[in-house]
């Protein structure tokens, strides 16, 4: 599966069919909400992150966060 998440205030995760953690996305992910690019076959270019699932079925959940700084 290929998921490209644009830069922004998103909170996301990928779990496998056994509800085991695979990868965080967005604010809590390795890209720090700067817009990560997913894995693909071949040499991995800069800016891509890999999440490997132990199952063929995965759960992808992404939510836009409308946070504002206070003060």
VENCORGI-V59554 format. One record per backbone hydrogen bond with DSSP energy under -1.0 kcal/mol. CO is the residue of the C=O (numbers start at 1). NH is the residue of the N-H. E is the energy in kcal/mol with one decimal. If there is no record, write none. Layout:
co = (CO:CO)
nh = (NH:NH)
e = (E:E)
This chain:
co = (8:9:10:11:12:13:14:14:15:16:20:23:25:26:26:29:33:36:37:45:47:57:59:61:63)
nh = (10:65:27:63:25:61:22:23:59:19:16:14:12:29:33:32:8:5:49:48:37:17:15:13:11)
e = (-1.6:-3.8:-3.3:-2.7:-2.6:-2.2:-2.5:-1.6:-3.2:-2.1:-2.6:-2.2:-2.0:-1.1:-1.3:-1.4:-1.7:-1.1:-2.2:-1.2:-2.3:-1.1:-2.1:-2.2:-2.7)
